[in-house]
């Protein structure tokens, strides 16, 4: 029932990406920060709206990129990461301090898009494999049943098919035909190798569990997917749905009174300008237009202010949201409310060793209070203090 409910929610989001639905889904994992949640939810909704428009109008509309301002450990990265996971978009997080101005020793900002394409290739390959395996699952089940029970009555076969669908036969061992090994190439006699290659290969069989056999057949059936098709779809997915999260953007800017050279920081900002505004980056998988990619930049801005960024860069990050620091109440909520919260994680981990762990209410309150006190007196690292 839970799986059906999750599938229904995912289907509804895929159809319209309603901001209310997006915020509701983000609330399952993130405490507070409603302003940031609403900003990314609206950005996602606008992306869906743009895709509904005629092509000539669609090309004229670009996403409104976001600048998140707030102390470390309050959920800036998590909001962006959960958003990308929610809409199954290619996502990459980078740190602005890892890049240098073109011509200096270090990474160029173009590498951001190249890495995003690599993520898109991986995601696209996985999705295409899942689609292929879903279509051929009936054929795979037939092969498994043939190896497991052979020729039997239809009633018996249906019974075993139900058991297979339920996973009751996953650990059963079967013998299936696998790919024959390629012929060994002689060191000196190439002619003999060619003749040997043309001969029909002897069928090869292998024993494995039903679960392993299903995975093997899925991978076997998906090997024929063209790398070129994967690359084309991945580039399109990156261009239309990609999300780039640039962290520590405050570290590459400085106040007017205190200019720093570290990594030619102002040069990094200038290199980011065309990337965020929209340019074409050449990758080994093809050219990528960055004009429709959603960029989310973030920074704590302890020593600087958002206004210390280059004016041109500020203009390319028009949506600015502020994330507040975490109080004791919110620390307590982080420990107890999100799905797979920290307390639940510890309980499940120790349950593997047969230990039944429980937390008293007073103990949870004290953990939250201690985390806030340490953040105040030592160094403020936000919710990471709870770990």
C-alpha positions in Angstrom: 0.0 0.0 0.0 2.9 2.4 0.9 4.6 1.6 -2.5 1.3 2.3 -4.3 0.9 5.6 -2.5 4.5 6.7 -3.3 4.0 5.8 -7.0 0.8 7.8 -7.1 2.5 10.8 -5.6 5.4 10.5 -8.0 2.9 10.3 -10.9 1.1 13.4 -9.8 4.4 15.3 -9.5 5.5 14.2 -12.9 2.2 15.6 -14.4 2.1 19.1 -12.9 4.8 19.7 -10.2 2.3 21.6 -8.1 4.3 23.9 -5.7 2.0 22.7 -2.8 2.9 19.0 -3.7 6.6 19.8 -3.9 6.7 21.6 -0.6 4.7 18.7 1.0 7.3 16.2 -0.3 10.2 18.3 0.9 8.6 18.5 4.3 9.0 14.8 4.6 12.7 15.1 4.8 13.6 18.7 5.7 12.5 20.7 8.8 11.6 24.4 8.4 13.2 26.7 5.7 9.8 27.3 4.1 11.1 30.2 2.1 13.7 28.1 0.4 11.2 25.3 -0.2 8.7 27.6 -1.8 11.4 29.2 -4.0 12.6 25.8 -5.5 9.0 24.6 -5.8 8.1 27.6 -7.9 11.2 27.2 -10.0 10.2 23.6 -10.6 6.6 24.6 -11.5 7.9 27.2 -13.9 10.1 24.6 -15.6 7.0 22.4 -16.1 5.0 25.5 -17.4 7.7 26.3 -19.9 7.6 22.7 -21.3 3.8 23.2 -22.0 4.4 26.2 -24.2 4.9 26.3 -28.0 8.5 25.7 -29.0 9.1 29.3 -30.2 7.9 30.7 -26.9 9.6 28.0 -24.9 13.1 28.9 -26.2 12.6 32.5 -25.0 12.0 31.6 -21.4 14.9 30.9 -19.1 14.8 29.7 -15.4 15.1 32.2 -12.6 18.2 31.1 -10.8 18.3 31.1 -7.0 20.8 32.4 -4.4 20.4 30.8 -1.0 21.9 32.8 1.9 22.3 31.1 5.3 24.7 29.6 7.8 26.2 26.1 7.3 24.2 23.0 8.1 20.7 24.5 7.8 19.6 22.6 4.8 20.7 24.5 1.7 22.2 21.6 -0.1 19.5 19.2 1.1 16.7 21.3 -0.4 18.4 21.3 -3.8 19.3 17.6 -3.6 15.8 16.5 -2.6 14.3 18.7 -5.4 16.5 17.0 -8.0 15.7 13.5 -6.7 12.0 14.4 -6.6 11.9 15.3 -10.3 14.5 12.8 -11.3 16.7 15.5 -12.8 20.5 15.3 -13.4 22.0 17.0 -10.4 25.5 18.0 -9.4 26.9 19.9 -6.4 30.1 21.8 -6.8 32.1 24.1 -4.5 33.0 27.4 -6.0 36.4 27.4 -4.2 37.5 24.4 -6.3 37.6 26.4 -9.5 40.0 29.0 -10.8 40.0 31.6 -13.5 40.8 30.3 -17.0 44.5 30.4 -17.4 45.3 29.6 -13.8 46.2 26.2 -12.4 43.1 24.4 -11.3 39.7 23.4 -12.6 37.8 25.5 -15.2 34.1 26.1 -14.7 33.3 24.3 -17.9 34.1 21.1 -15.9 30.8 21.7 -14.0 28.8 21.0 -17.1 31.0 18.1 -18.2 30.5 16.5 -14.8 26.7 17.1 -15.0 26.6 15.4 -18.4 28.4 12.4 -16.9 25.7 12.2 -14.2 23.1 12.5 -17.0 24.6 9.6 -18.9 24.5 7.4 -15.8 20.9 8.4 -15.1 19.8 7.9 -18.7 21.5 4.5 -19.0 19.8 3.4 -15.8 16.3 4.6 -16.9 16.7 3.0 -20.3 17.7 -0.3 -18.7 14.7 -0.2 -16.4 12.4 0.5 -19.3 13.9 -2.3 -21.4 13.7 -4.8 -18.5 10.1 -3.8 -17.7 9.1 -4.6 -21.2 11.0 -7.9 -21.3 10.2 -9.0 -17.8 7.5 -11.4 -19.0 10.1 -13.1 -21.3 12.6 -13.2 -18.5 10.1 -14.8 -16.2 9.4 -17.4 -18.8 13.0 -18.3 -19.1 13.3 -18.6 -15.3 10.3 -20.8 -15.0 11.6 -23.1 -17.8 14.9 -23.5 -16.0 13.2 -24.0 -12.6 10.3 -26.4 -13.3 10.5 -27.3 -17.0 7.3 -28.3 -18.8 4.4 -28.6 -16.4 0.7 -28.0 -16.4 -0.6 -24.4 -16.8 -2.0 -24.4 -13.3 1.3 -25.4 -11.8 3.1 -22.9 -13.9 0.8 -20.1 -12.8 1.3 -21.0 -9.2 5.1 -20.8 -9.5 4.8 -17.5 -11.5 3.0 -16.1 -8.5 5.7 -17.3 -6.1 8.3 -15.8 -8.5 6.5 -12.4 -8.5 6.4 -12.4 -4.7 10.1 -13.1 -4.4 9.6 -16.5 -2.7 11.9 -18.2 -5.2 14.8 -15.7 -5.1 17.2 -18.0 -3.3 16.4 -21.1 -5.5 19.3 -22.3 -7.6 18.8 -22.8 -11.3 20.9 -23.6 -14.4 20.7 -21.1 -17.2 22.5 -20.6 -20.5 25.0 -17.7 -20.5 27.1 -16.1 -23.1 29.9 -18.4 -24.4 33.5 -17.3 -23.7 35.2 -15.6 -26.7 37.9 -17.7 -28.4 41.4 -17.3 -27.2 43.6 -15.5 -29.8 46.8 -17.5 -30.7 49.9 -15.4 -30.4 51.2 -16.0 -33.9 48.6 -17.8 -36.0 46.0 -15.2 -36.9 44.4 -17.4 -39.6 43.6 -20.1 -37.1 42.0 -17.5 -34.8 39.8 -16.2 -37.7 38.7 -19.8 -38.5 38.0 -20.5 -34.9 35.9 -17.3 -34.6 33.6 -18.3 -37.4 32.8 -21.7 -35.8 29.6 -22.0 -33.8 30.3 -21.7 -30.1 29.4 -24.4 -27.7 26.5 -23.3 -25.3 27.7 -22.4 -21.8 25.6 -22.9 -18.7 26.0 -21.6 -15.2 24.4 -22.2 -11.9 23.0 -19.1 -10.0 20.1 -18.1 -7.8 16.9 -16.9 -9.3 17.6 -13.3 -8.1 21.0 -13.3 -9.7 19.6 -14.9 -13.0 17.0 -12.1 -13.3 19.6 -9.4 -12.9 21.9 -11.2 -15.4 19.1 -11.4 -18.0 18.2 -7.8 -17.5 21.8 -6.7 -18.1 22.1 -9.1 -21.0 19.0 -7.6 -22.7 20.1 -4.0 -22.2 23.6 -4.4 -23.7 22.3 -3.7 -27.2 21.3 -0.1 -26.2 23.2 2.3 -28.4 25.7 4.5 -26.6 24.9 7.3 -29.1 21.2 7.1 -28.2 22.1 7.3 -24.5 24.3 10.3 -25.1 21.6 12.2 -27.1 19.0 11.6 -24.5 21.4 12.5 -21.6 22.4 15.8 -23.2 18.7 16.7 -23.8 17.9 15.8 -20.2 20.8 17.9 -18.9 19.8 20.9 -21.0 16.1 20.8 -20.1 16.1 19.4 -16.6 19.6 19.8 -15.2 20.2 21.4 -11.7 23.6 22.7 -10.7 24.2 23.6 -7.0 27.2 25.9 -6.5 28.1 25.9 -2.8 30.4 28.4 -1.0 29.8 31.1 -3.6 30.6 33.6 -0.8 34.2 32.3 -0.7 35.0 33.7 -4.2 33.9 37.3 -3.5 35.4 39.9 -1.2 34.4 43.3 0.1 35.5 46.5 -1.7 37.7 47.4 1.2 39.5 43.9 1.3 40.2 42.5 -2.1 41.7 39.0 -2.1 43.5 37.2 -4.9 42.9 33.6 -3.6 42.4 31.6 -6.8 41.6 34.7 -8.8 38.2 34.7 -7.1 36.7 37.6 -9.1 37.9 35.8 -12.2 35.9 32.7 -11.2 32.8 34.9 -10.9 33.3 36.3 -14.3 33.8 32.8 -15.7 30.5 31.7 -14.1 28.6 34.6 -15.8 28.2 33.1 -19.3 27.7 29.6 -17.8 24.7 30.8 -15.7 23.4 33.2 -18.4 23.5 30.6 -21.1 26.3 29.4 -23.3 27.3 26.2 -25.3 29.9 23.9 -23.6 31.6 21.3 -25.7 31.8 17.9 -24.1 32.8 14.5 -25.5 29.1 13.6 -25.7 28.1 16.6 -27.7 27.5 20.4 -27.2 25.4 21.4 -24.2 23.3 24.6 -24.1 23.3 25.8 -20.4 20.6 28.4 -20.9 17.8 26.2 -19.5 19.7 24.6 -16.6 18.6 25.7 -13.2 21.5 27.1 -11.1 21.2 27.3 -7.3 24.1 29.1 -5.6 24.5 29.3 -1.8 26.8 30.7 0.8 27.0 31.6 4.5 28.3 35.2 3.8 29.9 35.6 7.2 32.7 37.9 6.1 30.9 39.3 3.0 27.4 40.1 1.8 25.5 39.0 -1.2 25.9 42.5 -2.6 29.7 42.0 -2.7 29.2 39.6 -5.6 29.7 41.1 -9.0 26.6 43.0 -10.0 26.4 41.0 -13.2 26.3 37.7 -11.2 23.7 39.1 -8.8 21.5 39.8 -11.8 21.8 36.2 -13.0 20.7 35.0 -9.5 17.5 37.0 -9.3 15.7 34.9 -6.6 17.3 35.4 -3.2 16.2 33.5 -0.2 17.4 33.6 3.4 17.7 30.4 5.5 17.6 30.9 9.2 19.8 29.3 11.8 18.4 26.3 13.8 17.0 26.7 17.3 16.6 24.0 19.9 13.0 23.3 18.8 14.1 22.7 15.2 17.0 20.5 16.3 14.5 18.4 18.2 12.3 18.2 15.1 15.3 17.1 12.9 15.9 14.3 15.3 12.4 13.0 15.4 10.2 14.2 12.5 11.8 13.5 9.0 11.4 10.1 7.4 14.5 8.1 8.2 15.5 10.6 10.9 18.7 10.2 12.8 17.2 8.5 15.8 15.4 6.0 13.6 18.6 5.3 11.7 20.4 4.4 14.9 17.6 2.2 16.0 17.6 0.2 12.8 21.4 0.0 12.7 21.6 -1.5 16.2 18.6 -3.8 15.5 20.9 -5.7 13.1 22.8 -6.8 16.2 19.6 -7.7 18.0 19.7 -4.5 20.2 16.4 -2.7 20.8 17.4 0.9 21.2 14.9 3.5 22.6 15.2 7.2 23.4 13.5 8.9 26.3 11.9 12.2 25.5 14.1 14.0 28.0 17.2 12.5 26.4 16.2 13.7 22.9 15.5 17.2 24.3 19.0 17.2 26.0 20.7 16.1 22.7 19.0 19.0 20.9 19.9 21.5 23.7 23.5 20.3 23.7 23.8 20.6 19.9 22.6 24.2 20.1 24.9 25.1 23.0 27.9 23.7 21.2 27.0 25.5 18.0 26.8 28.8 20.0 30.0 28.3 22.0 32.4 26.3 19.7 31.5 26.7 16.1 28.1 26.8 14.3 27.9 23.8 12.0 24.1 23.6 12.1 22.3 20.3 12.0 25.6 18.5 11.3 26.3 18.8 15.1 23.6 16.2 15.7 25.7 13.5 14.0 
